[in-house]
Structure formats: structure tokens, C-alpha cells
Amino acid sequence: MADSSDNTATASGPEEALNSQPRSLLGKYLAFLRSPVLTTSSQPQSLPQTCKQSLRLYSLHLLPIFAVGIIIGTLGVQDSNANPDFFTELSPWWLFALTVVILPTVEEIIFRLPLRPKAVNLALPASIIFCLIVIAAGITMPALGLTIAALTALNFYLWRSPPKLKALENFYRRYPRIIFYLSTVLFGAIHITNYEQDVWQLLPILVLPQTILALWMGFLRLRYGFLWAVLGHGLHNGFVLTPLIVVKIFGSPEMQERWFSNPGAVDNLPMRDQLLVVGSGLFILGGLIVGAIAAWKTISEWRRHQNIIRNGK
């Protein structure tokens, strides 16, 4: 459920100052991270321009995320990941739907939708969390169905007839950094559940990739709209999981078993499986190279703009 005010609000305050002068994309992003604004939104822009800017910013985060992933791999905690059986048991199509569509939507509703001070933006995430708790408690139909129906009706009412919450808006204006960065840290921290408890002492580094990603998705949500945060989240998950999905579709049972138990062991596999492994590696490498080129161009643009500002002064 996108925030209908995302593309209609008039910029004011820090946001107005941000838009009153031309800046590079990275300059705007850094200014946002220094002073996130939760109560106003940017002026609408074209779809191609939004796509381009979103991907350019993603490229800035892609290399750090994979660099941290390599560090995590060297720590020897991959075998402690709590989810390998879950991934192996799902069909590739269900895996795609879950990781690229369902989970990004749910996680963005919980962590990014509340970044705008509207009643439904708080009620909907709270409703989802409550339903998850009810399901975890073992409550089944008809009580579960009645609970979902009641919460759905409540959220629909709040969406169609949003109450004016001046106190909430004032709170968001007063503490934007706390709200934004608390959401970012919580999003990263919740992913520690991907690992067994014996490695939870490595929490800061294990969840650093998700925390870095949350900065980008928070920017997308507040600058371009909630839907863009969902699309960005799904894009990242799709890029990371594409090799796995391809292996599950085209790989032999032996290859799929090795993929989870020992991904580096590709010897003695049929030629088709070895080509899949090589192709998956080239896909990831190609994505990183394209991302590095885009990141370099974005940083170069920012440096040129900084030089113009200094020379102008």
C-alpha cells in the first residue's frame, strides 16, 4: 500500500533547500543521509529518470555489500546459516515469488512504510506483525481468519479516511534522524535470525549488508515513493538469488546437493552443470563490473560538482 502523499506533498524546510540548487545524485543522497526528511517529498519525476537514479545509487552499495559478504565468508559462518534446508525444499518458482515479491513487500511494509507519519502507515505494519505472532502461537481458523478480516477492515478505513495526526507529524519533524536510522538498524538486526545463535556475537558484521541496503531503500521510499523501495528490494534479492534459481531449474540433483553443502566443489560434475557454475560466476562478476562502472561515474559526477562549488566560492 503506497503512501498516496509521496508524490503530491510540497517540499519545504530542508527539502526545499535541497531542491533549490542543482546537485549531483550522490550529493543529494549524502545530504539526505545527513538530514533525512520524513514529512515532505520531492517533486515528481519521469519513470526513466527514477529508474536510472535508483540503479546508479544501487551500484554505490553493491560493491560494499559483496565485500562484506566475502569477509563474512572468510569468518567461516556460512555453514551456520539457519536456512539452507528451507531454500533446497522450495521449488524455483516459489523461491522466486517468496524472495523477490512476497518478502520484499512484507519487509518494506514493516520497516519503510512507517517512515511517513500516517495512521495507516503505522497500523498496517503493526497488523502484519500481530498476525505473524498469532500464527507463531499456533492459533488457526476461524480465529485467525476473523483477526485478519478485522485488521484488514481497520486498515482499509484508515487508508480511505486518514485521521489528522498533528502530534505524530510533529514527532516525525522533531526526530527524523532517530526514526530513519532506528528503522535502518532494526532492519539489519532482524536478519541475524538467518544464522544460528552460536555466531550471533558477530551481529554487527553479519547484518552489515542488510543495513547498508536499508539506507538505499529508505532513500527510495522517501524520495521516490514506497513502491520504489519494494522494487529495489526485490531487484537486489533477484540479483543475488538468480544463480541459485537457475541451478534449481537446470542443475542436476547432484549439483544442487553440492551447491548447498560445498559450492566450490564442481569437479566430476557433468559438463552442463559445470557450465551452469561458470555462467553463474560470470553473471555475478558481470553485475559487479557494471555496478563498479556506474558507481565510478556517479562518484566522478559528485567530485566535479564539488569542484564547481569550491571554485564558485
Buried (B, 14 or more C-beta within 10 A) or exposed (E): BBBBBBBEBEBEEBBEEBBEEEBBBBBBBEBBBEBBBBBBBBEEEEEEEBEEBBBBBBBBBBEBBBEBEEEBEEEEBBEBBEEEEEBBEBEBEEBBEBBBBEBBBBBBBBBBBBBBBBBBBBBBBEBBEEBEEBEEEEEEEEEBEEBBEEBEEBBEBBBEEBEEBEEBBEBBBEEBEEBBBEBBEEBBBBBBEEBEEEBEEBBEEBBBBBBBBBBBBBBBBBBBBBBBBBBBBBBBBBBBBBBBBBBBEBBBEEBBEBBBEEBEEBEEBEEEBBEBBEBBEEBBEEBBEEBEEBBEEBBEBBEEBEEEEEEEE
